[in-house]
Amino acid sequence: MACPNCYDLGTAIVLTGTFTDPSNNPADPGAVTVRVLDPNGVETVMTPSKVSIGVYQTPLDPAVPGVWYYRFEGSTPVDTASEANFVVASSPFADAA
């Protein structure tokens, strides 16, 4: 796939969220959740794993083509959120797997 944040159907990906304090230093929230919205409007809430201070990841195996949205949310003391999206291309081989 030739565009940034675009993936072929059947490709597992890792979603990454980063958190910083008001001085822009890496910081850990009290709790972190990830909300994922698939192209059909189905929302899934996930708990990511901590990779390092302020960096959290969760694996995702998107099974539906289209635009996906995700949101990392942190709670006090780093009460913040960030959103992004990615595209999963359809495949003529989708039913062959």
CNS distance restraints for C-alpha pairs under 8 A (distance, minus, plus):
assign (resid   1 and name CA) (resid   6 and name CA) 6.13 0.50 0.50
assign (resid   1 and name CA) (resid   7 and name CA) 6.07 0.50 0.50
assign (resid   1 and name CA) (resid   8 and name CA) 6.51 0.50 0.50
assign (resid   1 and name CA) (resid  89 and name CA) 7.97 0.50 0.50
assign (resid   2 and name CA) (resid   6 and name CA) 7.30 0.50 0.50
assign (resid   5 and name CA) (resid  85 and name CA) 7.45 0.50 0.50
assign (resid   5 and name CA) (resid  86 and name CA) 4.80 0.50 0.50
assign (resid   5 and name CA) (resid  87 and name CA) 6.29 0.50 0.50
assign (resid   6 and name CA) (resid  86 and name CA) 5.78 0.50 0.50
assign (resid   6 and name CA) (resid  87 and name CA) 4.65 0.50 0.50
assign (resid   6 and name CA) (resid  88 and name CA) 5.83 0.50 0.50
assign (resid   6 and name CA) (resid  89 and name CA) 7.16 0.50 0.50
assign (resid   7 and name CA) (resid  11 and name CA) 6.48 0.50 0.50
assign (resid   7 and name CA) (resid  86 and name CA) 7.75 0.50 0.50
assign (resid   7 and name CA) (resid  87 and name CA) 6.22 0.50 0.50
assign (resid   7 and name CA) (resid  88 and name CA) 4.87 0.50 0.50
assign (resid   7 and name CA) (resid  89 and name CA) 6.19 0.50 0.50
assign (resid   8 and name CA) (resid  88 and name CA) 5.61 0.50 0.50
assign (resid   8 and name CA) (resid  89 and name CA) 5.09 0.50 0.50
assign (resid   8 and name CA) (resid  90 and name CA) 7.03 0.50 0.50
assign (resid   8 and name CA) (resid  91 and name CA) 7.44 0.50 0.50
assign (resid   9 and name CA) (resid  62 and name CA) 7.15 0.50 0.50
assign (resid   9 and name CA) (resid  63 and name CA) 6.61 0.50 0.50
assign (resid   9 and name CA) (resid  64 and name CA) 7.23 0.50 0.50
assign (resid   9 and name CA) (resid  65 and name CA) 6.36 0.50 0.50
assign (resid   9 and name CA) (resid  88 and name CA) 5.70 0.50 0.50
assign (resid   9 and name CA) (resid  89 and name CA) 5.70 0.50 0.50
assign (resid   9 and name CA) (resid  90 and name CA) 5.90 0.50 0.50
assign (resid   9 and name CA) (resid  91 and name CA) 6.31 0.50 0.50
assign (resid   9 and name CA) (resid  94 and name CA) 7.29 0.50 0.50
assign (resid  10 and name CA) (resid  61 and name CA) 6.98 0.50 0.50
assign (resid  10 and name CA) (resid  62 and name CA) 6.89 0.50 0.50
assign (resid  10 and name CA) (resid  63 and name CA) 6.43 0.50 0.50
assign (resid  10 and name CA) (resid  94 and name CA) 7.98 0.50 0.50
assign (resid  11 and name CA) (resid  61 and name CA) 6.61 0.50 0.50
assign (resid  11 and name CA) (resid  62 and name CA) 7.36 0.50 0.50
assign (resid  12 and name CA) (resid  59 and name CA) 7.20 0.50 0.50
assign (resid  12 and name CA) (resid  60 and name CA) 5.88 0.50 0.50
assign (resid  12 and name CA) (resid  61 and name CA) 4.43 0.50 0.50
assign (resid  12 and name CA) (resid  62 and name CA) 6.86 0.50 0.50
assign (resid  13 and name CA) (resid  59 and name CA) 5.88 0.50 0.50
assign (resid  13 and name CA) (resid  60 and name CA) 5.39 0.50 0.50
assign (resid  13 and name CA) (resid  61 and name CA) 6.28 0.50 0.50
assign (resid  13 and name CA) (resid  62 and name CA) 7.95 0.50 0.50
assign (resid  14 and name CA) (resid  57 and name CA) 6.45 0.50 0.50
assign (resid  14 and name CA) (resid  58 and name CA) 5.62 0.50 0.50
assign (resid  14 and name CA) (resid  59 and name CA) 4.33 0.50 0.50
assign (resid  14 and name CA) (resid  60 and name CA) 5.93 0.50 0.50
assign (resid  15 and name CA) (resid  57 and name CA) 5.44 0.50 0.50
assign (resid  15 and name CA) (resid  58 and name CA) 5.35 0.50 0.50
assign (resid  15 and name CA) (resid  59 and name CA) 6.19 0.50 0.50
assign (resid  15 and name CA) (resid  60 and name CA) 7.09 0.50 0.50
assign (resid  16 and name CA) (resid  55 and name CA) 7.08 0.50 0.50
assign (resid  16 and name CA) (resid  56 and name CA) 5.70 0.50 0.50
assign (resid  16 and name CA) (resid  57 and name CA) 4.44 0.50 0.50
assign (resid  16 and name CA) (resid  58 and name CA) 6.78 0.50 0.50
assign (resid  17 and name CA) (resid  55 and name CA) 5.88 0.50 0.50
assign (resid  17 and name CA) (resid  56 and name CA) 5.28 0.50 0.50
assign (resid  17 and name CA) (resid  57 and name CA) 6.36 0.50 0.50
assign (resid  17 and name CA) (resid  72 and name CA) 5.89 0.50 0.50
assign (resid  17 and name CA) (resid  82 and name CA) 7.48 0.50 0.50
assign (resid  18 and name CA) (resid  26 and name CA) 7.65 0.50 0.50
assign (resid  18 and name CA) (resid  54 and name CA) 5.32 0.50 0.50
assign (resid  18 and name CA) (resid  55 and name CA) 4.54 0.50 0.50
assign (resid  18 and name CA) (resid  56 and name CA) 6.37 0.50 0.50
assign (resid  19 and name CA) (resid  26 and name CA) 5.95 0.50 0.50
assign (resid  19 and name CA) (resid  27 and name CA) 5.73 0.50 0.50
assign (resid  19 and name CA) (resid  28 and name CA) 6.55 0.50 0.50
assign (resid  19 and name CA) (resid  29 and name CA) 7.38 0.50 0.50
assign (resid  19 and name CA) (resid  54 and name CA) 4.64 0.50 0.50
assign (resid  19 and name CA) (resid  55 and name CA) 6.48 0.50 0.50
assign (resid  19 and name CA) (resid  74 and name CA) 7.74 0.50 0.50
assign (resid  19 and name CA) (resid  78 and name CA) 7.21 0.50 0.50
assign (resid  19 and name CA) (resid  80 and name CA) 7.60 0.50 0.50
assign (resid  20 and name CA) (resid  24 and name CA) 5.03 0.50 0.50
assign (resid  20 and name CA) (resid  25 and name CA) 5.06 0.50 0.50
assign (resid  20 and name CA) (resid  26 and name CA) 4.31 0.50 0.50
assign (resid  20 and name CA) (resid  27 and name CA) 4.81 0.50 0.50
assign (resid  20 and name CA) (resid  28 and name CA) 7.52 0.50 0.50
assign (resid  20 and name CA) (resid  54 and name CA) 6.33 0.50 0.50
assign (resid  20 and name CA) (resid  78 and name CA) 7.19 0.50 0.50
assign (resid  21 and name CA) (resid  25 and name CA) 5.45 0.50 0.50
assign (resid  21 and name CA) (resid  26 and name CA) 6.41 0.50 0.50
assign (resid  21 and name CA) (resid  27 and name CA) 5.64 0.50 0.50
assign (resid  21 and name CA) (resid  78 and name CA) 6.32 0.50 0.50
assign (resid  26 and name CA) (resid  53 and name CA) 5.90 0.50 0.50
assign (resid  26 and name CA) (resid  54 and name CA) 4.84 0.50 0.50
assign (resid  26 and name CA) (resid  55 and name CA) 7.82 0.50 0.50
assign (resid  27 and name CA) (resid  53 and name CA) 5.74 0.50 0.50
assign (resid  27 and name CA) (resid  54 and name CA) 4.50 0.50 0.50
assign (resid  27 and name CA) (resid  78 and name CA) 6.94 0.50 0.50
assign (resid  28 and name CA) (resid  53 and name CA) 5.90 0.50 0.50
assign (resid  28 and name CA) (resid  54 and name CA) 4.69 0.50 0.50
assign (resid  28 and name CA) (resid  55 and name CA) 7.87 0.50 0.50
assign (resid  28 and name CA) (resid  77 and name CA) 7.71 0.50 0.50
assign (resid  28 and name CA) (resid  78 and name CA) 6.47 0.50 0.50
assign (resid  29 and name CA) (resid  54 and name CA) 7.53 0.50 0.50
assign (resid  29 and name CA) (resid  74 and name CA) 5.08 0.50 0.50
assign (resid  29 and name CA) (resid  75 and name CA) 5.28 0.50 0.50
assign (resid  29 and name CA) (resid  76 and name CA) 5.80 0.50 0.50
assign (resid  29 and name CA) (resid  77 and name CA) 5.54 0.50 0.50
assign (resid  29 and name CA) (resid  78 and name CA) 4.44 0.50 0.50
assign (resid  29 and name CA) (resid  79 and name CA) 6.67 0.50 0.50
assign (resid  30 and name CA) (resid  74 and name CA) 6.87 0.50 0.50
assign (resid  30 and name CA) (resid  75 and name CA) 5.23 0.50 0.50
assign (resid  30 and name CA) (resid  76 and name CA) 5.37 0.50 0.50
assign (resid  30 and name CA) (resid  77 and name CA) 6.02 0.50 0.50
assign (resid  30 and name CA) (resid  78 and name CA) 7.03 0.50 0.50
assign (resid  31 and name CA) (resid  74 and name CA) 5.69 0.50 0.50
assign (resid  31 and name CA) (resid  75 and name CA) 5.36 0.50 0.50
assign (resid  31 and name CA) (resid  76 and name CA) 7.67 0.50 0.50
assign (resid  32 and name CA) (resid  47 and name CA) 6.60 0.50 0.50
assign (resid  32 and name CA) (resid  48 and name CA) 6.90 0.50 0.50
assign (resid  32 and name CA) (resid  72 and name CA) 6.98 0.50 0.50
assign (resid  32 and name CA) (resid  73 and name CA) 5.59 0.50 0.50
assign (resid  32 and name CA) (resid  74 and name CA) 4.61 0.50 0.50
assign (resid  32 and name CA) (resid  75 and name CA) 6.67 0.50 0.50
assign (resid  33 and name CA) (resid  45 and name CA) 6.84 0.50 0.50
assign (resid  33 and name CA) (resid  46 and name CA) 5.83 0.50 0.50
assign (resid  33 and name CA) (resid  47 and name CA) 4.95 0.50 0.50
assign (resid  33 and name CA) (resid  48 and name CA) 6.46 0.50 0.50
assign (resid  33 and name CA) (resid  72 and name CA) 5.89 0.50 0.50
assign (resid  33 and name CA) (resid  73 and name CA) 5.33 0.50 0.50
assign (resid  33 and name CA) (resid  74 and name CA) 6.74 0.50 0.50
assign (resid  34 and name CA) (resid  45 and name CA) 5.67 0.50 0.50
assign (resid  34 and name CA) (resid  46 and name CA) 5.02 0.50 0.50
assign (resid  34 and name CA) (resid  47 and name CA) 6.13 0.50 0.50
assign (resid  34 and name CA) (resid  48 and name CA) 6.72 0.50 0.50
assign (resid  34 and name CA) (resid  70 and name CA) 6.80 0.50 0.50
assign (resid  34 and name CA) (resid  71 and name CA) 5.51 0.50 0.50
assign (resid  34 and name CA) (resid  72 and name CA) 4.56 0.50 0.50
assign (resid  34 and name CA) (resid  73 and name CA) 6.26 0.50 0.50
assign (resid  35 and name CA) (resid  43 and name CA) 6.70 0.50 0.50
assign (resid  35 and name CA) (resid  44 and name CA) 5.76 0.50 0.50
assign (resid  35 and name CA) (resid  45 and name CA) 4.54 0.50 0.50
assign (resid  35 and name CA) (resid  46 and name CA) 6.32 0.50 0.50
assign (resid  35 and name CA) (resid  70 and name CA) 5.49 0.50 0.50
assign (resid  35 and name CA) (resid  71 and name CA) 5.12 0.50 0.50
assign (resid  35 and name CA) (resid  72 and name CA) 6.61 0.50 0.50
assign (resid  35 and name CA) (resid  73 and name CA) 7.98 0.50 0.50
assign (resid  36 and name CA) (resid  43 and name CA) 5.48 0.50 0.50
assign (resid  36 and name CA) (resid  44 and name CA) 5.17 0.50 0.50
assign (resid  36 and name CA) (resid  45 and name CA) 6.35 0.50 0.50
assign (resid  36 and name CA) (resid  46 and name CA) 7.79 0.50 0.50
assign (resid  36 and name CA) (resid  68 and name CA) 7.33 0.50 0.50
assign (resid  36 and name CA) (resid  69 and name CA) 5.81 0.50 0.50
assign (resid  36 and name CA) (resid  70 and name CA) 4.36 0.50 0.50
assign (resid  36 and name CA) (resid  71 and name CA) 6.59 0.50 0.50
assign (resid  37 and name CA) (resid  41 and name CA) 5.86 0.50 0.50
assign (resid  37 and name CA) (resid  42 and name CA) 5.58 0.50 0.50
assign (resid  37 and name CA) (resid  43 and name CA) 4.41 0.50 0.50
assign (resid  37 and name CA) (resid  44 and name CA) 6.52 0.50 0.50
assign (resid  37 and name CA) (resid  68 and name CA) 5.85 0.50 0.50
assign (resid  37 and name CA) (resid  69 and name CA) 5.10 0.50 0.50
assign (resid  37 and name CA) (resid  70 and name CA) 6.16 0.50 0.50
assign (resid  38 and name CA) (resid  42 and name CA) 5.45 0.50 0.50
assign (resid  38 and name CA) (resid  43 and name CA) 6.54 0.50 0.50
assign (resid  38 and name CA) (resid  64 and name CA) 7.37 0.50 0.50
assign (resid  38 and name CA) (resid  66 and name CA) 7.88 0.50 0.50
assign (resid  38 and name CA) (resid  67 and name CA) 7.10 0.50 0.50
assign (resid  38 and name CA) (resid  68 and name CA) 4.87 0.50 0.50
assign (resid  38 and name CA) (resid  69 and name CA) 6.67 0.50 0.50
assign (resid  39 and name CA) (resid  64 and name CA) 7.02 0.50 0.50
assign (resid  39 and name CA) (resid  65 and name CA) 7.17 0.50 0.50
assign (resid  39 and name CA) (resid  66 and name CA) 5.39 0.50 0.50
assign (resid  39 and name CA) (resid  67 and name CA) 5.45 0.50 0.50
assign (resid  39 and name CA) (resid  68 and name CA) 5.61 0.50 0.50
assign (resid  46 and name CA) (resid  58 and name CA) 7.77 0.50 0.50
assign (resid  47 and name CA) (resid  58 and name CA) 7.42 0.50 0.50
assign (resid  48 and name CA) (resid  56 and name CA) 5.84 0.50 0.50
assign (resid  48 and name CA) (resid  57 and name CA) 5.17 0.50 0.50
assign (resid  48 and name CA) (resid  58 and name CA) 4.69 0.50 0.50
assign (resid  49 and name CA) (resid  56 and name CA) 5.43 0.50 0.50
assign (resid  49 and name CA) (resid  57 and name CA) 5.39 0.50 0.50
assign (resid  49 and name CA) (resid  58 and name CA) 6.24 0.50 0.50
assign (resid  50 and name CA) (resid  54 and name CA) 7.70 0.50 0.50
assign (resid  50 and name CA) (resid  55 and name CA) 6.05 0.50 0.50
assign (resid  50 and name CA) (resid  56 and name CA) 4.47 0.50 0.50
assign (resid  50 and name CA) (resid  57 and name CA) 6.55 0.50 0.50
assign (resid  51 and name CA) (resid  55 and name CA) 5.47 0.50 0.50
assign (resid  51 and name CA) (resid  56 and name CA) 5.43 0.50 0.50
assign (resid  51 and name CA) (resid  57 and name CA) 6.75 0.50 0.50
assign (resid  52 and name CA) (resid  56 and name CA) 7.25 0.50 0.50
assign (resid  62 and name CA) (resid  88 and name CA) 7.45 0.50 0.50
assign (resid  64 and name CA) (resid  88 and name CA) 7.24 0.50 0.50
assign (resid  64 and name CA) (resid  90 and name CA) 7.88 0.50 0.50
assign (resid  65 and name CA) (resid  87 and name CA) 7.35 0.50 0.50
assign (resid  65 and name CA) (resid  88 and name CA) 4.70 0.50 0.50
assign (resid  65 and name CA) (resid  89 and name CA) 5.30 0.50 0.50
assign (resid  65 and name CA) (resid  90 and name CA) 5.00 0.50 0.50
assign (resid  66 and name CA) (resid  87 and name CA) 5.56 0.50 0.50
assign (resid  66 and name CA) (resid  88 and name CA) 5.17 0.50 0.50
assign (resid  66 and name CA) (resid  89 and name CA) 6.37 0.50 0.50
assign (resid  66 and name CA) (resid  90 and name CA) 7.41 0.50 0.50
assign (resid  67 and name CA) (resid  85 and name CA) 6.85 0.50 0.50
assign (resid  67 and name CA) (resid  86 and name CA) 5.83 0.50 0.50
assign (resid  67 and name CA) (resid  87 and name CA) 4.51 0.50 0.50
assign (resid  67 and name CA) (resid  88 and name CA) 6.43 0.50 0.50
assign (resid  68 and name CA) (resid  85 and name CA) 5.45 0.50 0.50
assign (resid  68 and name CA) (resid  86 and name CA) 5.39 0.50 0.50
assign (resid  68 and name CA) (resid  87 and name CA) 6.08 0.50 0.50
assign (resid  68 and name CA) (resid  88 and name CA) 7.54 0.50 0.50
assign (resid  69 and name CA) (resid  83 and name CA) 7.32 0.50 0.50
assign (resid  69 and name CA) (resid  84 and name CA) 5.91 0.50 0.50
assign (resid  69 and name CA) (resid  85 and name CA) 4.24 0.50 0.50
assign (resid  69 and name CA) (resid  86 and name CA) 6.63 0.50 0.50
assign (resid  70 and name CA) (resid  83 and name CA) 5.70 0.50 0.50
assign (resid  70 and name CA) (resid  84 and name CA) 5.63 0.50 0.50
assign (resid  70 and name CA) (resid  85 and name CA) 6.03 0.50 0.50
assign (resid  71 and name CA) (resid  81 and name CA) 6.77 0.50 0.50
assign (resid  71 and name CA) (resid  82 and name CA) 5.58 0.50 0.50
assign (resid  71 and name CA) (resid  83 and name CA) 4.30 0.50 0.50
assign (resid  71 and name CA) (resid  84 and name CA) 6.60 0.50 0.50
assign (resid  72 and name CA) (resid  81 and name CA) 5.49 0.50 0.50
assign (resid  72 and name CA) (resid  82 and name CA) 5.46 0.50 0.50
assign (resid  72 and name CA) (resid  83 and name CA) 6.51 0.50 0.50
assign (resid  73 and name CA) (resid  79 and name CA) 7.64 0.50 0.50
assign (resid  73 and name CA) (resid  80 and name CA) 6.03 0.50 0.50
assign (resid  73 and name CA) (resid  81 and name CA) 4.34 0.50 0.50
assign (resid  73 and name CA) (resid  82 and name CA) 6.79 0.50 0.50
assign (resid  74 and name CA) (resid  78 and name CA) 6.03 0.50 0.50
assign (resid  74 and name CA) (resid  79 and name CA) 5.15 0.50 0.50
assign (resid  74 and name CA) (resid  80 and name CA) 5.27 0.50 0.50
assign (resid  74 and name CA) (resid  81 and name CA) 6.08 0.50 0.50
assign (resid  75 and name CA) (resid  79 and name CA) 4.33 0.50 0.50
assign (resid  75 and name CA) (resid  80 and name CA) 6.81 0.50 0.50
assign (resid  90 and name CA) (resid  94 and name CA) 7.47 0.50 0.50
assign (resid  93 and name CA) (resid  97 and name CA) 7.20 0.50 0.50
